[in-house]
Amino acid sequence: MARPGPTTQAKRQRERAQKEKRKAKEEERALRKERKAQNSGRPLAPGEDPDLEGMVPGPQKPLFD
């Protein structure tokens, strides 16, 4: 069996950069999850869509007066 060649410095730098990027992404995900939990506001009724919260059905005011 052949042995693998020496790990190059460039490969180490690439792997380190990937590791740092993964860590940064995990931190961002944790921050987003925390913000989402804080900004949830009032509890929604069962069956209520959070995207439609605060919208009023029917005719709307004109965009420009």
Legacy VTK file of the C-alpha trace (Angstrom):
# vtk DataFile Version 3.0
C-alpha trace
ASCII
DATASET POLYDATA
POINTS 65 float
0.000 0.000 0.000
1.164 3.447 -0.829
1.384 6.076 1.865
-0.235 9.442 1.283
2.072 12.326 0.522
2.803 15.079 2.991
0.002 17.478 3.761
0.757 20.741 2.102
0.550 24.078 3.836
-2.123 25.176 1.363
-4.341 22.247 2.351
-3.938 23.097 6.023
-4.928 26.708 5.305
-7.974 25.542 3.312
-9.074 23.220 6.099
-8.570 25.938 8.717
-10.617 28.387 6.623
-13.411 25.822 6.236
-13.432 25.196 9.981
-13.621 28.935 10.724
-16.429 29.381 8.190
-18.423 26.514 9.762
-17.926 28.050 13.202
-19.072 31.481 11.983
-22.163 29.953 10.369
-23.051 28.107 13.582
-22.740 31.359 15.544
-24.982 33.164 13.035
-27.566 30.392 13.247
-27.550 30.601 17.037
-27.981 34.401 16.898
-30.866 34.124 14.429
-32.551 31.495 16.580
-32.170 33.699 19.661
-33.530 36.788 17.853
-36.443 34.800 16.497
-37.334 33.611 19.995
-37.148 37.165 21.367
-39.120 38.743 18.510
-41.933 36.250 18.595
-44.064 38.887 20.343
-47.497 37.787 21.359
-48.383 34.111 21.141
-50.313 33.212 18.012
-53.711 31.580 18.106
-53.890 28.013 16.800
-54.131 28.085 13.026
-52.948 31.703 12.743
-50.263 32.346 10.137
-47.417 34.542 11.476
-46.816 35.949 7.960
-50.365 37.295 7.822
-50.341 38.778 11.319
-51.646 42.340 11.363
-53.053 42.274 7.819
-56.603 43.503 7.362
-58.793 41.925 4.666
-60.729 44.137 2.298
-59.932 47.350 0.431
-56.623 48.910 1.273
-55.631 52.567 1.542
-54.118 54.038 -1.633
-50.364 53.719 -1.730
-49.885 57.292 -2.946
-52.230 60.140 -2.049
LINES 1 66
65 0 1 2 3 4 5 6 7 8 9 10 11 12 13 14 15 16 17 18 19 20 21 22 23 24 25 26 27 28 29 30 31 32 33 34 35 36 37 38 39 40 41 42 43 44 45 46 47 48 49 50 51 52 53 54 55 56 57 58 59 60 61 62 63 64
